[in-house]
Amino acid sequence: ILIERLGLDSRVTTLGHIQRGGRPCALDHRTLLNWLPTLQGIEAVKAVLEATPDTPSYMIGMRENKIKRGPLMEAVEMTRAVVDAIASKNFATVMSLRDPEF
């Protein structure tokens, strides 16, 4: 449908081992890891179904052990701010831009 009706470029991607990056934590138990991507996928589908033309694009992630969605462009801006602060060796700013779970 995406390709034929909407003319959008679409591909299937299997993320595998890169689906969740970072160091292992208490949530990395095999059973829970099998469910987290599914729960995040459900949230992504909900976000798409609730979207309007004015809705921002969301990224789906975990915050305080709960699945949350946040505006994608805010995350991109925050990442760029961290990169700029690192380049200027302003590490206090780098840490202030990261949440406590960092």
C-alpha positions as MATLAB code, in Angstrom:
seq = 'ILIERLGLDSRVTTLGHIQRGGRPCALDHRTLLNWLPTLQGIEAVKAVLEATPDTPSYMIGMRENKIKRGPLMEAVEMTRAVVDAIASKNFATVMSLRDPEF';
ca = [
       0.000    0.000    0.000;
       2.776    2.433    0.898;
       4.558    1.864   -2.401;
       1.666    1.279   -4.770;
      -0.974    3.716   -3.507;
       1.067    6.414   -1.807;
       4.245    6.233   -3.873;
       6.417    6.061   -0.740;
       9.766    4.286   -0.665;
       9.356    1.421    1.782;
      11.539   -1.534    2.773;
      11.488   -4.244    5.397;
      14.379   -3.979    7.822;
      15.315   -6.562   10.428;
      17.148   -4.711   13.171;
      18.323   -7.744   15.126;
      21.166   -7.005   17.528;
      21.123   -3.230   16.927;
      17.498   -2.818   17.971;
      18.512   -1.862   21.491;
      21.941   -0.379   21.961;
      23.821    0.506   25.092;
      25.155   -1.383   28.042;
      23.170   -4.242   29.560;
      20.927   -3.369   32.487;
      18.381   -5.080   34.729;
      15.829   -4.891   31.897;
      18.013   -7.063   29.669;
      16.517  -10.345   30.815;
      15.816  -12.460   27.704;
      12.040  -12.640   28.233;
      11.691   -8.901   28.756;
      13.873   -8.130   25.755;
      11.516  -10.168   23.614;
       8.562   -8.071   24.777;
      10.002   -4.555   24.774;
      10.292   -4.252   20.980;
       6.739   -5.546   20.634;
       5.409   -3.037   23.177;
       7.332   -0.219   21.489;
       5.926   -1.342   18.140;
       2.399   -1.204   19.560;
       3.044    2.359   20.741;
       4.395    3.274   17.305;
       1.256    1.919   15.643;
      -0.916    3.864   18.102;
       1.040    7.028   17.281;
       0.463    6.494   13.554;
      -3.244    5.796   14.013;
      -3.690    8.905   16.181;
      -1.656   11.128   13.846;
      -3.102   14.124   12.065;
      -1.422   16.340    9.461;
      -0.306   18.612   12.333;
       1.120   15.821   14.506;
       4.922   15.789   14.771;
       6.893   12.649   13.959;
       7.556   10.678   17.125;
      10.340    8.496   18.383;
       9.363    5.727   20.744;
      11.593    4.978   23.704;
      11.776    4.186   27.396;
      11.720    6.769   30.151;
      11.536    5.799   33.821;
      10.833    2.197   32.786;
       7.767    3.200   30.777;
       7.317    3.278   27.023;
       6.964    6.900   25.949;
       6.799    8.814   22.714;
       8.472   12.138   22.150;
       8.817   14.473   19.183;
      11.584   13.185   16.915;
      12.901   16.641   16.044;
      13.316   17.526   19.733;
      15.452   14.400   20.132;
      17.514   15.365   17.059;
      18.007   18.911   18.392;
      19.048   17.543   21.800;
      21.536   15.163   20.169;
      23.017   18.006   18.124;
      23.294   20.159   21.257;
      25.189   17.338   22.996;
      27.550   16.979   20.012;
      28.191   20.742   19.995;
      28.824   20.795   23.753;
      31.255   17.871   23.446;
      33.083   19.616   20.592;
      33.497   22.719   22.761;
      34.527   20.532   25.746;
      31.659   21.893   27.813;
      31.062   18.657   29.697;
      28.842   20.183   32.379;
      26.411   21.136   29.618;
      26.732   17.670   28.101;
      25.672   16.064   31.380;
      22.841   18.553   31.912;
      21.428   17.654   28.487;
      21.319   13.947   29.361;
      18.595   12.481   31.532;
      19.350   10.669   34.809;
      19.148    7.294   33.048;
      22.204    8.185   30.920;
];
